[in-house]
Amino acid sequence: MALPAHHSSQYLFNACEQGDIELILNHIKSLSSSEICSIRDENQATLVHYACRYGYLNLLKYLFESKQINPSQLRTEHGATCAHDAAVCDQIDILKYIFYQCKQLQWNTRDELGNTPLHLAASYNSHNVLHYLLNQQHADPHNPSYNGFLAIHYASEHGHNECIKLLLTKSPDTVNQQTNQLSTPIHLACQNGFLATVQLLISYGANFQLKDQNGSNCLHMACGNGHIDIVQWLVEKQNVNVNECDYQNCTPLHYAAMNGNEHLINYLLDKQAKITSDSHGNTPLHKAAENGHQSACAILVEGTCSSVNSVNNRQLTAADLAANSDHLSLANELHLRGNSSLLQKATVVRLVIKKRNVQRADVSCQVNEDDFIDQ
């Protein structure tokens, strides 16, 4: 009789994780191959997948040879075969056995995203498997997934430098290869904050000036994700232009303001970043206000004399965008700064409040700023 689906057979997967192979063999020896293949976890992985993940070669041989299971038809909910799982977990002996035993599963077998074992080995830093696939299976590093990612993109995205060296030694021409969205390996390294990877890729000839489909270059990527160490290195060591625009005329300062990174905003301003409007008429102040970054707004207003009253193409000020995004306190502050008489009154009010509240220990008797400004 077949074991019921995953909730009642979970103990078999637990046993595999814990290395209790004897328990598994005792429970499946009377089952047919189809019954064994019907045992699935919540992600539709089978015992074959688990044996590959944890490196149980004897269990895998039993399933393949004694139970005559064909692994090529066994896929998880995302289309991963046991070869994909072996690659992810750097199980080189398992992968060699799979390739020998099942000719339908090879280095170029794809999951539902078009990823092969080569892609996954690079993505998960499975250095031994990657070396084996490149040098013994002659896997092609130029082979893209469905989104245009090569193995080098996955390795760069995750900062796996030893895998990058393997891949670029084999195929140095992939260093500037672009995905479907025109991202290069160095774009992905900058986006995710791997400075050592950025430096490594440049040593192999990476072009940090290339742009993706939005016109973003490496500096935009680093600024948009707050990686100030990469920004500093690109600006100071590679002389990257701090005022370079993407296809919407957003500068690195727009990206930094959008994410409210105060240190990065100050750094870019120190490096002569200009206050400009993008294609929608938004200044960095608009971007910071829309996303509720109060400290970033203060830096931009006080440090650059950015006009609080500047309007974008929809005739909206930074205060308007803050209000529309429910950042009401920030909107009120920007409205005050945009009206000199109100700002002067608010300054006086705050001094009065400070003086009165010092004299009132009872919180219930404290003075509220809004009670004064509205008068």
C-alpha positions in Angstrom: 0.0 0.0 0.0 1.3 3.4 -0.9 2.0 5.9 1.9 -0.4 8.8 2.0 0.8 12.2 0.8 3.2 14.5 2.4 1.7 15.2 5.9 1.8 11.5 6.9 5.1 10.7 5.1 7.0 13.6 6.5 8.8 11.3 8.9 10.6 9.8 5.9 12.0 13.1 4.8 12.9 13.9 8.5 14.7 10.6 8.6 16.6 11.5 5.4 17.7 14.8 6.9 18.9 13.0 10.1 20.7 10.3 8.2 18.5 7.4 9.3 18.7 5.5 6.0 17.8 2.2 7.6 14.4 3.5 8.6 13.7 4.7 5.1 14.7 1.4 3.5 12.6 -0.6 5.9 9.5 1.5 5.1 9.9 1.5 1.3 11.2 -2.0 0.6 7.6 -3.3 0.0 6.6 -0.3 -2.1 6.6 -0.2 -5.9 8.5 2.4 -7.8 5.4 4.4 -8.6 4.4 4.3 -4.9 7.8 5.6 -3.9 7.6 8.3 -6.5 4.2 9.4 -5.1 5.8 10.3 -1.7 6.2 14.0 -1.9 7.0 16.9 0.6 5.2 20.2 0.5 7.3 21.4 -2.4 6.8 18.2 -4.4 10.3 16.9 -3.7 10.7 13.2 -3.6 13.0 10.8 -1.7 15.3 10.9 -4.7 15.7 14.6 -4.3 16.4 14.3 -0.6 19.0 11.5 -1.2 20.8 13.9 -3.7 20.6 16.9 -1.3 22.2 15.0 1.6 24.6 12.9 -0.4 23.2 9.4 0.3 24.7 7.6 -2.7 23.7 4.1 -1.4 20.1 5.2 -1.0 20.1 6.7 -4.5 21.6 3.5 -6.0 18.9 1.5 -4.2 16.1 3.7 -5.6 17.6 3.7 -9.2 18.8 0.1 -9.5 16.7 -1.9 -7.1 13.5 0.0 -7.5 14.1 1.0 -11.1 13.1 4.6 -10.6 13.6 6.9 -13.6 14.6 10.3 -12.1 14.2 12.3 -15.3 10.4 12.5 -14.6 10.7 13.5 -11.0 10.4 17.2 -10.6 9.6 19.6 -7.7 6.9 22.3 -8.0 9.5 24.5 -9.6 10.7 21.9 -12.1 13.9 21.0 -10.3 15.3 17.5 -10.9 17.6 15.6 -8.6 20.5 16.8 -10.7 19.6 20.4 -9.8 19.4 19.5 -6.1 22.8 17.8 -6.2 24.3 20.9 -7.9 22.8 23.2 -5.3 24.3 21.1 -2.4 27.7 20.6 -4.1 27.2 16.8 -4.2 29.7 16.0 -6.9 29.7 12.2 -6.5 25.9 12.1 -6.6 25.9 14.2 -9.7 28.4 12.0 -11.4 26.3 9.0 -10.7 23.1 10.7 -11.9 24.7 11.6 -15.2 26.1 8.1 -15.6 22.8 6.4 -14.7 20.3 8.6 -16.5 21.2 10.0 -19.9 18.1 12.2 -19.9 19.6 14.2 -17.1 22.8 16.2 -18.0 24.4 19.5 -17.2 22.0 21.4 -19.5 18.7 20.0 -18.1 16.5 23.0 -17.2 14.0 23.7 -14.4 10.9 25.9 -15.0 13.1 29.1 -15.0 15.5 27.6 -17.5 18.2 27.1 -14.9 20.6 24.2 -15.4 22.8 22.5 -12.8 25.5 24.9 -14.0 23.5 27.9 -13.2 22.6 26.6 -9.7 26.2 25.6 -8.9 27.3 29.1 -9.6 24.4 30.6 -7.7 24.9 28.5 -4.6 28.7 28.6 -4.5 29.0 24.9 -5.3 32.6 25.2 -6.3 33.4 21.5 -6.7 30.4 20.8 -8.8 31.0 23.9 -10.9 34.6 22.8 -11.6 33.4 19.3 -12.5 30.7 20.6 -14.9 33.1 23.1 -16.6 36.1 20.8 -17.0 34.7 17.3 -17.2 31.2 17.7 -18.5 32.3 20.6 -20.8 29.3 22.7 -19.7 28.9 25.9 -21.7 29.1 29.1 -19.6 27.4 31.0 -22.4 24.1 29.0 -21.9 21.4 31.4 -20.7 18.4 30.8 -18.5 15.0 32.1 -19.6 15.7 35.5 -18.1 19.1 35.7 -19.9 21.2 35.0 -16.8 24.4 33.1 -17.4 26.2 31.3 -14.6 28.5 34.4 -14.3 25.4 36.5 -13.5 24.4 34.2 -10.6 27.9 34.0 -9.2 28.3 37.8 -9.3 24.8 38.4 -7.9 25.8 36.5 -4.8 29.4 37.5 -4.5 30.9 34.0 -5.1 34.3 35.1 -6.2 35.9 31.7 -6.5 33.1 30.6 -8.8 33.6 33.8 -10.8 37.3 33.0 -11.3 36.4 29.6 -12.6 33.9 30.9 -15.0 35.9 33.8 -16.4 39.0 31.7 -16.7 36.9 29.4 -18.9 35.0 32.1 -20.8 36.4 35.6 -20.2 34.1 37.0 -22.9 31.1 36.6 -20.6 32.3 39.3 -18.2 30.1 42.0 -19.9 27.3 39.7 -21.0 23.9 41.3 -20.5 20.6 39.6 -19.3 17.2 40.2 -20.8 17.0 43.4 -18.8 20.5 44.3 -19.9 22.1 43.8 -16.5 25.7 42.8 -16.5 27.5 40.8 -13.8 29.0 44.0 -12.3 25.6 45.6 -12.2 24.4 42.7 -10.0 27.5 42.9 -7.8 27.0 46.6 -7.2 23.3 46.2 -6.6 23.9 43.6 -3.8 26.9 45.3 -2.2 29.8 43.0 -3.0 32.8 45.4 -3.4 35.4 42.6 -3.6 33.3 41.1 -6.5 33.1 44.5 -8.2 36.9 44.8 -8.0 37.4 41.2 -9.2 35.1 41.7 -12.2 36.9 44.9 -13.2 40.2 43.1 -13.1 38.7 40.8 -15.7 37.7 43.7 -17.9 34.1 44.5 -16.7 32.7 47.7 -18.1 31.2 49.7 -15.3 29.7 52.3 -17.7 27.2 49.9 -19.4 23.6 50.6 -18.7 20.6 48.3 -18.1 17.2 48.7 -19.7 16.4 51.6 -17.4 19.7 53.4 -18.2 21.1 52.6 -14.8 24.8 52.1 -14.5 26.9 50.7 -11.6 26.8 53.9 -9.6 23.0 54.1 -9.8 22.8 50.5 -8.7 25.1 51.1 -5.7 23.3 54.4 -4.7 19.9 52.9 -5.0 20.8 50.1 -2.6 22.8 52.2 -0.1 26.3 50.6 -0.7 28.4 53.6 0.1 31.7 51.6 0.0 31.1 50.7 -3.6 30.0 54.3 -4.4 33.2 55.6 -2.9 35.4 53.2 -4.8 33.7 53.9 -8.1 33.9 57.6 -7.7 37.4 57.9 -6.2 39.2 55.0 -7.9 37.3 54.7 -11.2 36.3 58.4 -11.6 32.7 57.6 -12.3 30.6 60.7 -13.0 28.3 61.5 -10.0 25.9 63.3 -12.3 25.3 60.6 -14.8 21.6 60.3 -15.7 19.5 57.2 -16.4 16.9 57.1 -19.1 14.5 59.1 -16.9 17.2 61.7 -16.1 17.6 60.4 -12.6 21.0 61.0 -11.1 22.7 58.9 -8.4 21.5 61.6 -6.0 17.9 60.8 -7.0 18.5 57.2 -6.2 20.1 57.9 -2.8 17.3 60.4 -1.9 14.7 57.9 -2.8 16.1 55.5 -0.3 16.8 58.1 2.3 20.5 57.3 2.8 21.8 60.3 4.6 25.5 59.4 4.5 25.3 58.7 0.8 23.5 62.0 0.1 26.1 63.9 2.0 28.9 62.1 0.2 27.4 62.8 -3.2 26.9 66.4 -2.4 30.5 66.7 -1.2 31.5 65.2 -4.6 29.7 68.0 -6.4 26.5 66.2 -7.2 24.0 68.6 -8.8 20.4 69.2 -7.9 18.5 68.5 -11.1 15.0 67.4 -12.1 14.2 64.1 -13.7 11.9 63.6 -16.7 8.9 63.9 -14.5 10.2 67.1 -13.0 11.1 65.5 -9.7 14.1 66.7 -7.8 15.9 64.6 -5.2 13.9 66.4 -2.6 10.7 65.2 -4.3 12.0 61.6 -4.2 12.9 61.8 -0.5 9.7 63.5 0.5 7.5 61.0 -1.4 9.2 58.2 0.5 8.9 59.8 3.9 12.6 60.4 4.5 12.6 63.3 6.9 16.3 63.5 7.6 17.2 63.2 3.9 14.8 66.1 3.2 16.5 68.2 5.9 19.9 67.6 4.3 18.7 68.5 0.9 16.9 71.7 2.0 19.6 72.9 4.4 22.6 71.7 2.6 21.8 72.6 -1.0 19.2 75.3 -0.8 16.8 73.1 -2.7 13.6 75.0 -3.3 10.8 73.5 -1.2 8.4 75.2 -3.5 9.7 73.6 -6.7 6.9 71.8 -8.6 7.2 68.8 -10.8 5.4 68.2 -14.2 2.1 67.6 -12.3 2.6 70.9 -10.4 3.2 69.1 -7.2 5.7 70.2 -4.6 7.8 67.9 -2.3 5.3 68.6 0.4 2.4 67.6 -1.8 4.1 64.2 -2.6 4.7 63.6 1.1 1.1 64.4 1.9 -0.2 62.1 -0.9 1.9 59.3 0.5 0.5 59.9 4.1 3.7 61.3 5.4 1.8 64.1 7.0 4.3 65.3 9.6 6.9 65.7 6.9 4.4 67.4 4.6 3.6 69.9 7.3 7.3 70.6 7.9 8.0 71.2 4.2 4.9 73.5 4.0 6.4 75.5 6.9 9.8 75.7 5.2 8.0 76.9 2.0 6.3 79.8 3.7 8.7 82.2 5.4 6.1 83.8 7.6 4.8 80.5 8.9 8.4 79.3 9.4 9.2 82.3 11.5 6.0 81.8 13.5 6.8 78.1 14.0 10.2 78.9 15.3 8.8 81.3 17.9 6.1 78.7 18.8 8.7 76.0 19.4 10.7 78.3 21.7 7.5 79.1 23.7 6.6 75.4 23.9 10.0 74.5 25.1 9.9 77.1 27.8 6.3 76.2 29.0 6.8 72.5 28.9 9.9 72.8 31.1 7.7 74.3 33.7 5.0 71.6 33.4 6.1 68.2 34.7 2.6 66.8 34.2 2.5 65.4 30.6 -1.3 66.1 30.4 -0.6 69.8 30.7 2.1 69.9 28.0 1.6 72.3 25.1 1.0 71.0 21.6 2.7 72.8 18.7 -0.3 72.5 16.5 -2.4 74.4 19.0 -0.3 77.5 18.4 0.4 77.3 14.7 -3.3 76.9 13.9 -4.1 80.1 15.8 
